[in-house]
Amino acid sequence: MRQSSSSYSTISLLQTLFLRHFSTKTTRTKTLPSLTKTIPSKYRSIAIQQAQEVLTRHLQNTSALPFTYAQLISKNSIHSISEIISKVPFSSSAFRYKFQSFLLYNPINEFGFFYESIGIDYLNIHKFLKPDVQFCIVFDAACCLAEFGFPWDKLGRLYVEEDLIFRQKPEVLRGRLDGLVSLGFGNQQIIGICFAFPGLLKEQEKGGLDCDYDALLDDLKRVFLDLDLESCMVGNSDVWFEVCEKVKFFYELGVKKGEFLKLIVSILTCYPMETLGEKVEFFSRLGFEKSEIGVLILSNPKILGIKIEDRVISVSSILKHFGLCKEKLLSVEEKYAYVFGRNKMVNLPSILRALDLHEWFFDRMKCGDYKLFDSYDLSSPDDGLDENYVQHLESLKTERTYSYSFSKLKFLHGIGFGENGLTVKLFASLQGSAGDLQERFDFLLSEGIEFSKLFKMMSRTPKILNQEMGSLKKKLQFFVEEIDLPLNYLETFPSYFLYNLETRIKPRYKFHVWLTDQGLCTKKITLATIISVGHKGFVSQLSRIHPSAPQLWMEQYGNKKVDL
């Protein structure tokens, strides 16, 4: 099933997956403490070391923390310690004692040091300081996890995702870990699994795991145990976490839990997350559901190995290469001349959608024709080359605004326009930055205008993308809600967007509606005819409707600011 046109800008969630891979950082709201003004640089490392030692003893004595964990907290909370150090008058000979005295008379909040030590960004610690959370409970849970093998300084991943894990009693938490061990997973595998799926450590209301988690564990058993990944991978927790992130990645593509039998070992072991993201993003731009892309990759895992990058293509030759028949090729060349010429392989999805060939191409991929990617190359140095375009590009390089102009040209190629003379003419009509043009293009897609139709509208009337976003939204809203014509109509009348809404479109259209409601206009007149004619033509049009219509128009709008 095809996805809506708004899918052109989809798959941002995949980028999020990669960015969060080993991170718990969020928006920063305060500045990091600095010691540059309070301690000379040559004493700074010594002062920090002494402060860590004093804090370790302080946590032992005042909070009854075991030495090992008190030391872990002090060693991994450098920013929280620096904040206190900056408040203590520095003396090279007596700093240790001054710092110790400061802690005695200025109680500290252990939570701040603890949260930073487990890997939560110092700048976001304030978000987790809640009055209803007891330190001893959270600390005991952290110790339980650390004793199992979880790296202390990475526990923040779990806390950020599921803080309720740390409000459970150690015996409950240990029971859940033992339950995973009983299924056959090793400790390092369990750590990787829990970092990717922290909900597995949460106590369920009725005890045990729900059916969704049962299906998840069945999949993980097949991936980790039945496929014997341990024999071909170094079994540290980070490696297993990455494997789980790939499993999770496919869940987010629509693969259902419990249906992972077709997952191939090579996908999990041979391709990094970045490769998965690149290929999914590439095929998603064809406009298909994420679940269909997931099935495509699972059915043809070698598709992840195709080379895209910045390879140059000739649109005509690559369509031949993938099997488009001669008659169909001649037809699309005649209908969509502005797409042809050269372009980049990475822009192929947009090219195919502009040609309305994306479904044909996706079917070819499902049949295994992705192998043709590797065998494609330009047949000759002149294949698809347009001299007019080359000359224009050379002239652009001499301009002071080359970078600005080239980014707009890159935008046009990115949505499917080829390196040809027609694109050059279209480029000359566009105003605004590449980012503005992309935003307006994506907006029109998101509102339901089909990709190939919007593409054709642009080729005929490129200035539609020169409209400010606010104006574009209001005109489209009026078209949909008031005029109530199908969006396909805009393909034949893209100039609609070029006329002023308040001074031309609204008054003329509403006056015609009024004439019709009064029974004065019995003949159907197209929207293009109403709006696009000049003042004299519009008045003449009204007189043909009814002899008194021009006078009524002047009486109603004669003293108002209207674009006649």
Secondary structure, 3 states (H helix, E strand, C coil): CECCHHHHHCCHHHHHHHHCCCCCCCCCCCCCCCCCCCCCHHHHHHHHHHHHHHHHHHHHHHHCCCHHHHHHHHHCCHHHHHHHHCCCCCCCCCHHHHHHHHHHHCCCCHHHHHHHHCCCCHHHHHHHCCCCCCHHHHHHHHHHHHHHCCCHHHHHHHHHHCHHHHHCCHHHHHHHHHHHHHCCCCHHHHHHHHHHCHHHHCCCCCCCCCHHHHHHHHHHHHHHHHCCHHHHCCCCHHHHHHHHHHHHHHHHCCCCCCCCCCCCHHHHHHCCHHHHHHHHHHHHCCCECHHHHHHHHHHCHHHHHCCCCCCEEEHHHHHHHCCCCHHHHHHHHHHCHHHCCEEEHHHHHHHHHHCCCHHHHHHHHHCCHHHHHHHCCCCCCCCCCCHHHHHHHHHHHCCCCHHHHHHHHHHHHHCCCCECHHHHHHHHHCCCCHHHHHHHHHHHHHCCCCHHHHHHHHHHCHHHHHCCHHHHHHHHHHHHHHHCCCCCHHHHCHHHHHCCHHHHHHHHHHHHHHHHHCCCCCCCCCHHHHHHCCHHHHHHHHHHHCCCHHHHHHHHHCCCCCCC
